[in-house]
Amino acid sequence: MADTPSPKTVSQTTTAVIGGLSPLTALLLLPQPYAMWAGIACAVFAGAGLAATQITLPANQSGKLWLAYRVINFLALNWKCAANAAIALRSSSAAAKAAPLVGPGSVVTIPQDSTK
């Protein structure tokens, strides 16, 4: 007969699988002092990521404003293509709102025949 796993083994295996699949679960499995610091770090990185997509490139690329911009982009892990993606998407969606003249989605008016 096959050995049946103990409930403790099943519990540990389930916890390991869920912890590997969910960062939130992994964060909750940490002991308390480390879980708090890991949660704060995740919040800082998430906040920097949100801010980095909304802040435009400073015109003067020197000084304190430029340094703050670079720090936010570093914390958000935004290098080259990822920086300011929301602003680029916002400007492209504004251009896409204009009705195209030809092709799919274009407005076609069909004249009505009024003769009887």
MOWO-V361454 format. One record per residue. N is the residue number from 1. RES is the residue in one letter. OMEGA is omega in whole degrees, -180 to 180 (* if undefined). Layout:
# MOWO-V361454
N:RES:OMEGA  N:RES:OMEGA
This chain:
# MOWO-V361454
1:M:179  2:A:177  3:D:176  4:T:-179  5:P:179  6:S:179  7:P:180  8:K:178  9:T:178  10:V:180  11:S:-180  12:Q:179  13:T:179  14:T:179  15:T:180  16:A:-180  17:V:180  18:I:178  19:G:178  20:G:-178  21:L:-174  22:S:177  23:P:178  24:L:178  25:T:178  26:A:178  27:L:-180  28:L:179  29:L:179  30:L:174  31:P:-168  32:Q:-177  33:P:-178  34:Y:179  35:A:180  36:M:-179  37:W:177  38:A:177  39:G:178  40:I:179  41:A:178  42:C:179  43:A:179  44:V:-180  45:F:178  46:A:178  47:G:178  48:A:178  49:G:177  50:L:-179  51:A:-177  52:A:179  53:T:-176  54:Q:-176  55:I:179  56:T:179  57:L:179  58:P:179  59:A:179  60:N:-175  61:Q:173  62:S:178  63:G:-174  64:K:-180  65:L:178  66:W:179  67:L:178  68:A:178  69:Y:-180  70:R:179  71:V:179  72:I:179  73:N:177  74:F:179  75:L:-180  76:A:-177  77:L:179  78:N:175  79:W:177  80:K:-170  81:C:-174  82:A:-175  83:A:175  84:N:-180  85:A:-179  86:A:179  87:I:178  88:A:178  89:L:-180  90:R:-179  91:S:179  92:S:179  93:S:177  94:A:178  95:A:-178  96:A:-178  97:K:178  98:A:-177  99:A:178  100:P:-178  101:L:179  102:V:176  103:G:-179  104:P:179  105:G:180  106:S:-179  107:V:-179  108:V:176  109:T:-180  110:I:-179  111:P:180  112:Q:177  113:D:-176  114:S:179  115:T:-179  116:K:*
